[in-house]
Amino acid sequence: MITSLPDPGRRAVVTGLGVVAPTGLGTEAWWAATLRGENGIRPIERFDASRYRIRYAGQVDDFDPDAFVDKRLRIQTDRWTWMGLAATQMALSDAAFDPAARDADAVSVITASSSGGNEFAQDEIERLWSRGPRAVGAYMSIAWFYAATTGQISIRHGCKGASSALAAEGAGGLTALGHARRTIRRGVEAVISGGAEASVGNPMALTCQHSNPALDGATGPDAYRPFDRRAAGAVPGEGAAILLVESLREARDRDAPQVLAEILGYAATSDGVAPHRAATGSRGVARAITRALEDARVEPEQIDAVFADGAGTQRGDELEVQALATALGDHARLLPVTVPKSMVGRLYAAAGALDATAAVLALRDRCLPPTINVEKPAFAALDLVREAREADLRTVLVVARGHGGFNAALVLSRPQ
């Protein structure tokens, strides 16, 4: 059983969710599509990608930035920031939380990004080479870099608490949520946290991904097959997932309409390998899981499901299975494991945040989303969820890995 829980003022709970994803704009629309197992991976269409090895991705096609960002701000910012602002607005509305009505110094923003403002940067570089340096806009200095979304969310909502931007590739979303919990424990009342990414909409963004051999599967809409014997690589994606994390005391004091989940534990490790090389063993992932469980004060037997990273490569999937067995022991064979990102692609820094959102909703609805495209499961010891499944969930584990050796694990539970 969970024992010695922190003082309510230091317990971090999730009270709001916002999602912009290839399979739905808005949390409930995306969640319904996820439970149905809808595939959001399609040919890249915003430019001619025929000369690229990566030709398929999870793309957000129905996103209208005009609904969330005024024209004056749009010309100063990139698409990934637009999606981050939209997801933030959704999360705050979901939680009935108005930062302007709170102490500005007690509200923080912590987001993750892997690629920054690619589309904005390419446009400015084209102006530089075609028209010279005077044609480059002043906003180039603030629109492309990793902290832009954190900064713009902070400005829009007047958040002046300790804020940051994190870069840990696919592990970034979970790392942002882990830092959000730490910030809550240090006295901040609320943290807007998660990840956003727009990495498939222009040639420069796609070119930057060509060195990653894990994306060799981006050749068809059903090519991302985590834990399948045919696994040959993953597919990139874009989108945003933002969670409002509050102290339990703050949520209770303001009579929040919902407390969806508690962040019980978090840990991160590094494999210490060159970015172009895959991890040679499972030790780093296993240590992240073990330390997250220790941080959460839960035993492996108390985990009810795993939201896996799901590399989609034979070696990457094998290492994750080994890590789960090492960290969870015999209990790993009994656990349902799912990879909902198989429907949208690997959203880099947004991936972990989107998986955490799926985990929160699974706890709420007592239902696990499926992993799609798997016809020939590769691991007999893995209870892979291939169709939405009812489950009495109390505590779940979310695992994320990033290109370059980043590992993170997050433990979430139903509110107590």
C-alpha positions as CSV (number, residue, x, y, z in Angstrom):
1,M,0.0,0.0,0.0
2,I,1.0,3.6,-0.5
3,T,2.3,5.0,2.7
4,S,3.7,8.3,4.1
5,L,2.2,10.6,1.5
6,P,3.5,14.1,1.5
7,D,1.6,17.0,3.1
8,P,-1.4,17.9,1.0
9,G,0.3,21.2,0.2
10,R,3.0,19.3,-1.6
11,R,1.1,16.6,-3.4
12,A,0.8,17.3,-7.1
13,V,-2.4,16.6,-8.8
14,V,-3.7,17.0,-12.4
15,T,-6.9,19.1,-12.6
16,G,-7.0,20.0,-16.3
17,L,-6.1,18.6,-19.7
18,G,-5.6,20.1,-23.2
19,V,-4.8,18.2,-26.4
20,V,-4.0,19.1,-30.0
21,A,-3.3,15.9,-31.8
22,P,-3.5,14.3,-35.3
23,T,-6.6,12.3,-34.2
24,G,-8.5,15.1,-32.5
25,L,-8.6,18.8,-31.5
26,G,-9.6,18.9,-27.9
27,T,-9.1,16.3,-25.2
28,E,-12.4,14.5,-25.4
29,A,-12.4,14.3,-29.2
30,W,-8.9,12.9,-29.2
31,W,-9.6,10.5,-26.4
32,A,-12.7,9.1,-28.2
33,A,-10.7,8.6,-31.3
34,T,-8.0,7.0,-29.3
35,L,-10.3,4.5,-27.7
36,R,-11.7,3.7,-31.2
37,G,-8.1,3.0,-32.4
38,E,-8.2,5.6,-35.2
39,N,-5.0,6.0,-37.2
40,G,-3.9,9.6,-37.7
41,I,-0.8,8.8,-39.7
42,R,-1.0,10.0,-43.3
43,P,1.3,11.1,-46.2
44,I,3.1,14.4,-45.5
45,E,1.1,17.0,-47.4
46,R,2.2,20.5,-46.4
47,F,5.1,20.3,-48.8
48,D,6.5,17.9,-51.4
49,A,8.2,15.1,-49.3
50,S,8.7,12.7,-52.2
51,R,12.5,13.1,-52.1
52,Y,12.6,12.3,-48.4
53,R,13.1,8.9,-46.7
54,I,10.4,10.0,-44.2
55,R,7.2,10.4,-46.1
56,Y,4.5,9.7,-43.5
57,A,3.7,11.4,-40.2
58,G,1.0,12.2,-37.7
59,Q,-0.2,15.6,-38.7
60,V,-2.7,18.0,-37.2
61,D,-4.8,19.0,-40.2
62,D,-7.9,20.6,-38.6
63,F,-6.1,23.1,-36.4
64,D,-7.2,26.7,-36.9
65,P,-4.8,29.0,-35.1
66,D,-7.2,31.9,-35.6
67,A,-9.4,30.3,-32.9
68,F,-6.6,30.5,-30.3
69,V,-4.0,33.1,-31.4
70,D,-4.6,36.6,-32.6
71,K,-2.9,37.7,-35.9
72,R,-0.5,40.0,-34.2
73,L,0.9,37.2,-32.1
74,R,0.9,34.7,-34.9
75,I,3.4,36.7,-37.0
76,Q,5.7,36.6,-34.0
77,T,5.5,32.9,-33.2
78,D,5.8,29.5,-34.8
79,R,3.1,26.7,-35.3
80,W,4.4,24.7,-32.3
81,T,3.8,27.6,-30.0
82,W,0.3,28.1,-31.5
83,M,-0.5,24.5,-30.6
84,G,1.0,24.9,-27.1
85,L,-1.1,28.0,-26.5
86,A,-4.3,26.2,-27.8
87,A,-3.7,23.2,-25.5
88,T,-3.0,25.5,-22.6
89,Q,-6.3,27.3,-23.1
90,M,-8.1,24.0,-23.2
91,A,-6.4,22.8,-20.0
92,L,-7.2,25.9,-18.1
93,S,-10.8,25.8,-19.2
94,D,-11.0,22.1,-18.3
95,A,-9.8,22.9,-14.8
96,A,-11.9,26.2,-14.5
97,F,-8.6,27.8,-13.5
98,D,-7.9,31.5,-14.2
99,P,-4.3,32.4,-13.7
100,A,-5.2,36.1,-13.7
101,A,-7.3,35.5,-10.5
102,R,-4.3,33.8,-8.7
103,D,-1.1,35.1,-7.2
104,A,1.1,35.5,-10.3
105,D,4.2,34.4,-8.5
106,A,2.5,31.1,-7.5
107,V,1.8,29.9,-11.1
108,S,4.6,28.5,-13.2
109,V,5.0,27.2,-16.8
110,I,7.2,24.3,-17.6
111,T,7.1,22.8,-21.1
112,A,9.3,20.7,-23.3
113,S,10.4,20.9,-26.9
114,S,12.8,19.0,-29.2
115,S,12.9,21.0,-32.4
116,G,11.6,24.5,-31.6
117,G,10.2,26.8,-34.3
118,N,11.2,25.0,-37.5
119,E,8.7,26.6,-39.9
120,F,9.4,30.1,-38.6
121,A,13.2,29.6,-38.8
122,Q,13.1,28.2,-42.4
123,D,11.0,31.2,-43.6
124,E,13.6,33.6,-42.1
125,I,16.6,31.7,-43.5
126,E,15.0,31.8,-46.9
127,R,14.6,35.6,-46.6
128,L,18.2,35.8,-45.5
129,W,19.6,34.0,-48.5
130,S,17.2,35.6,-51.1
131,R,17.0,39.2,-49.8
132,G,19.8,39.7,-47.4
133,P,20.1,40.2,-43.6
134,R,17.8,43.3,-43.5
135,A,14.9,41.1,-44.6
136,V,15.2,38.9,-41.5
137,G,12.5,39.8,-39.0
138,A,13.2,40.8,-35.5
139,Y,11.0,38.0,-34.1
140,M,13.5,35.4,-35.4
141,S,15.4,35.9,-32.1
142,I,12.4,34.8,-30.0
143,A,10.2,32.5,-32.1
144,W,12.4,29.6,-33.0
145,F,14.2,28.6,-29.7
146,Y,13.0,26.0,-27.2
147,A,11.8,28.5,-24.5
148,A,9.4,30.4,-26.8
149,T,6.3,28.4,-25.9
150,T,7.0,28.6,-22.2
151,G,7.6,32.3,-22.6
152,Q,4.5,33.0,-24.6
153,I,2.2,31.0,-22.3
154,S,3.7,32.9,-19.3
155,I,3.1,36.2,-21.0
156,R,-0.4,35.5,-22.1
157,H,-1.6,34.2,-18.7
158,G,0.6,36.4,-16.5
159,C,2.4,33.5,-14.9
160,K,5.5,34.7,-12.9
161,G,6.4,31.6,-10.9
162,A,9.6,29.7,-11.5
163,S,9.4,28.6,-15.1
164,S,11.6,26.6,-17.5
165,A,11.9,24.9,-20.9
166,L,13.3,21.4,-21.2
167,A,14.9,19.5,-24.1
168,A,15.0,15.7,-23.6
169,E,13.6,14.6,-27.0
170,G,10.9,11.9,-26.5
171,A,11.4,11.9,-22.8
172,G,10.8,15.7,-22.5
173,G,7.1,15.6,-21.8
174,L,7.5,13.4,-18.8
175,T,10.5,15.3,-17.6
176,A,8.4,18.5,-17.7
177,L,5.8,16.9,-15.6
178,G,8.4,15.6,-13.2
179,H,9.7,19.1,-12.8
180,A,6.2,20.4,-12.4
181,R,5.7,18.1,-9.4
182,R,9.1,19.2,-7.9
183,T,8.0,22.9,-8.4
184,I,4.7,22.2,-6.6
185,R,6.7,20.6,-3.7
186,R,8.8,23.8,-3.5
187,G,5.7,25.9,-2.8
188,V,4.2,27.0,-6.2
189,E,0.5,26.5,-6.3
190,A,0.0,25.5,-9.9
191,V,2.1,24.6,-13.0
192,I,1.1,24.7,-16.6
193,S,3.1,21.8,-18.0
194,G,3.5,19.4,-21.0
195,G,5.0,19.5,-24.4
196,A,4.4,20.8,-27.9
197,E,6.0,19.9,-31.3
198,A,5.7,20.9,-34.9
199,S,8.4,18.9,-36.6
200,V,6.9,17.6,-39.9
201,G,5.5,20.7,-41.7
202,N,8.5,21.9,-43.6
203,P,11.7,20.6,-45.4
204,M,14.2,21.8,-42.8
205,A,12.3,20.1,-39.9
206,L,12.2,16.8,-41.8
207,T,15.8,17.0,-42.9
208,C,16.9,17.3,-39.3
209,Q,15.3,13.9,-38.6
210,H,17.0,12.0,-41.4
211,S,19.9,11.0,-39.1
212,N,17.6,9.0,-36.8
213,P,17.5,5.4,-38.0
214,A,14.6,4.7,-35.6
215,L,12.3,6.5,-38.2
216,D,13.0,4.0,-40.9
217,G,9.3,2.9,-40.6
218,A,7.9,6.2,-41.9
219,T,7.0,4.6,-45.2
220,G,3.3,3.9,-44.8
221,P,0.2,4.7,-42.6
222,D,0.4,1.4,-40.7
223,A,4.2,1.1,-40.6
224,Y,4.6,2.0,-36.9
225,R,4.1,-1.4,-35.2
226,P,5.5,-1.4,-31.7
227,F,6.1,-4.8,-30.2
228,D,5.3,-6.5,-33.5
229,R,7.6,-9.0,-35.2
230,R,7.5,-6.8,-38.3
231,A,8.6,-3.7,-36.4
232,A,10.9,-1.7,-38.7
233,G,10.9,1.8,-37.3
234,A,8.6,4.5,-36.0
235,V,6.8,7.5,-37.6
236,P,7.2,11.2,-36.4
237,G,4.3,13.4,-35.4
238,E,3.2,16.8,-34.3
239,G,0.8,18.2,-31.6
240,A,0.6,19.4,-28.1
241,A,-0.5,18.1,-24.7
242,I,-0.7,20.4,-21.7
243,L,-1.7,19.4,-18.2
244,L,-2.5,21.8,-15.3
245,V,-0.8,20.5,-12.2
246,E,-1.8,21.9,-8.9
247,S,-1.0,21.3,-5.2
248,L,-3.8,19.2,-3.7
249,R,-4.4,21.9,-1.1
250,E,-4.8,24.6,-3.8
251,A,-7.2,22.4,-5.8
252,R,-9.3,21.8,-2.6
253,D,-9.2,25.4,-1.5
254,R,-10.5,26.7,-4.8
255,D,-13.0,23.9,-5.1
256,A,-11.6,22.6,-8.4
257,P,-14.3,20.9,-10.4
258,Q,-12.1,17.8,-10.8
259,V,-9.0,16.1,-9.5
260,L,-8.1,13.7,-12.2
261,A,-4.9,12.0,-11.0
262,E,-1.9,12.4,-8.7
263,I,1.7,12.4,-9.9
264,L,3.1,10.0,-7.4
265,G,6.6,9.5,-8.7
266,Y,9.1,10.4,-11.4
267,A,12.7,9.6,-12.4
268,A,15.0,10.0,-15.3
269,T,18.3,8.5,-16.5
270,S,20.6,8.8,-19.5
271,D,22.1,6.0,-21.5
272,G,25.3,8.0,-22.2
273,V,25.5,7.2,-25.9
274,A,26.1,9.3,-29.0
275,P,22.9,10.6,-30.5
276,H,23.3,8.6,-33.7
277,R,23.6,5.3,-31.7
278,A,20.8,3.3,-30.0
279,A,21.2,2.1,-26.5
280,T,23.1,-1.1,-26.2
281,G,21.3,-2.3,-23.1
282,S,18.1,-1.9,-21.0
283,R,19.8,-0.7,-17.8
284,G,19.0,3.0,-18.2
285,V,15.3,2.5,-18.8
286,A,15.1,-0.1,-16.0
287,R,16.7,2.3,-13.5
288,A,14.3,5.1,-14.4
289,I,11.3,2.8,-13.8
290,T,12.8,1.5,-10.5
291,R,13.6,4.9,-9.2
292,A,10.2,6.3,-10.2
293,L,8.5,3.5,-8.2
294,E,10.8,4.2,-5.2
295,D,9.9,7.9,-5.5
296,A,6.2,7.0,-5.6
297,R,6.6,4.6,-2.6
298,V,4.8,1.8,-4.5
299,E,5.8,-1.8,-5.1
300,P,5.8,-3.3,-8.6
301,E,2.7,-5.3,-7.7
302,Q,0.7,-2.1,-7.3
303,I,1.2,-1.0,-10.9
304,D,-2.0,-1.9,-12.9
305,A,-0.9,-1.0,-16.4
306,V,2.0,0.4,-18.4
307,F,1.9,3.1,-21.1
308,A,5.0,2.0,-22.9
309,D,7.5,4.0,-25.0
310,G,7.1,1.6,-27.9
311,A,10.1,2.4,-30.0
312,G,8.7,0.4,-33.0
313,T,12.1,-1.1,-33.8
314,Q,12.9,-4.8,-33.0
315,R,15.9,-3.9,-30.8
316,G,14.3,-1.0,-29.1
317,D,11.1,-2.9,-28.2
318,E,13.2,-5.8,-27.0
319,L,15.2,-3.5,-24.6
320,E,12.0,-2.1,-23.2
321,V,10.5,-5.5,-22.5
322,Q,13.8,-6.4,-20.8
323,A,13.6,-3.2,-18.7
324,L,10.1,-3.9,-17.6
325,A,11.0,-7.4,-16.6
326,T,14.0,-6.1,-14.6
327,A,12.2,-3.3,-12.8
328,L,8.8,-5.1,-12.3
329,G,9.9,-8.7,-11.9
330,D,7.3,-11.4,-12.5
331,H,4.6,-8.9,-12.2
332,A,5.6,-7.6,-15.7
333,R,4.0,-10.7,-17.3
334,L,0.6,-9.8,-15.7
335,L,0.5,-6.2,-16.7
336,P,-1.5,-4.9,-19.7
337,V,0.9,-2.7,-21.8
338,T,-0.3,-0.2,-24.4
339,V,1.2,2.3,-26.9
340,P,-1.5,4.8,-27.9
341,K,1.1,6.9,-29.8
342,S,1.0,4.1,-32.4
343,M,-2.0,6.1,-33.8
344,V,-0.3,9.5,-34.0
345,G,3.4,8.9,-34.3
346,R,6.2,9.8,-32.0
347,L,5.5,13.4,-31.1
348,Y,8.9,14.0,-29.6
349,A,8.6,16.3,-26.5
350,A,4.8,16.1,-26.8
351,A,4.8,12.3,-26.8
352,G,5.3,11.8,-23.1
353,A,2.8,14.5,-22.2
354,L,0.2,13.0,-24.5
355,D,0.9,9.5,-23.0
356,A,0.5,10.9,-19.5
357,T,-2.8,12.5,-20.6
358,A,-4.0,9.1,-21.9
359,A,-3.0,7.5,-18.6
360,V,-4.9,10.2,-16.7
361,L,-8.0,9.5,-18.8
362,A,-7.6,5.8,-18.5
363,L,-7.6,6.1,-14.7
364,R,-10.7,8.3,-14.9
365,D,-12.7,6.0,-17.3
366,R,-11.2,2.7,-16.1
367,C,-10.4,1.9,-19.7
368,L,-7.1,1.3,-21.5
369,P,-6.6,2.5,-25.1
370,P,-5.3,0.1,-27.7
371,T,-2.0,-0.3,-29.6
372,I,-2.8,-0.4,-33.3
373,N,-1.0,-2.0,-36.3
374,V,0.1,-5.1,-34.3
375,E,-0.8,-8.3,-36.1
376,K,2.1,-10.5,-35.1
377,P,3.0,-9.8,-31.4
378,A,6.7,-10.3,-30.9
379,F,6.8,-11.0,-27.2
380,A,4.7,-13.8,-25.7
381,A,5.4,-12.5,-22.1
382,L,3.8,-9.1,-23.0
383,D,0.1,-8.6,-22.5
384,L,-0.3,-6.0,-25.3
385,V,-3.6,-4.2,-25.4
386,R,-4.8,-4.4,-29.0
387,E,-8.4,-3.3,-28.5
388,A,-9.8,-0.9,-25.9
389,R,-10.1,-2.8,-22.6
390,E,-12.0,-2.1,-19.4
391,A,-9.6,-2.2,-16.4
392,D,-9.9,-1.4,-12.7
393,L,-6.9,1.0,-12.7
394,R,-5.6,2.6,-9.6
395,T,-1.9,3.2,-10.4
396,V,-0.2,3.3,-13.8
397,L,3.3,3.6,-15.1
398,V,4.3,5.8,-18.1
399,V,7.6,5.2,-19.8
400,A,9.4,7.5,-22.3
401,R,12.6,7.3,-24.2
402,G,14.3,9.9,-26.4
403,H,16.8,9.8,-29.3
404,G,20.2,10.5,-27.7
405,G,19.7,8.2,-24.6
406,F,17.1,10.0,-22.6
407,N,14.9,7.9,-20.3
408,A,12.0,8.9,-18.1
409,A,9.3,7.2,-16.0
410,L,6.2,8.7,-14.3
411,V,3.8,7.0,-11.9
412,L,0.2,8.3,-11.8
413,S,-2.6,7.2,-9.5
414,R,-6.3,7.8,-9.1
415,P,-6.9,10.6,-6.6
416,Q,-7.2,9.6,-2.9
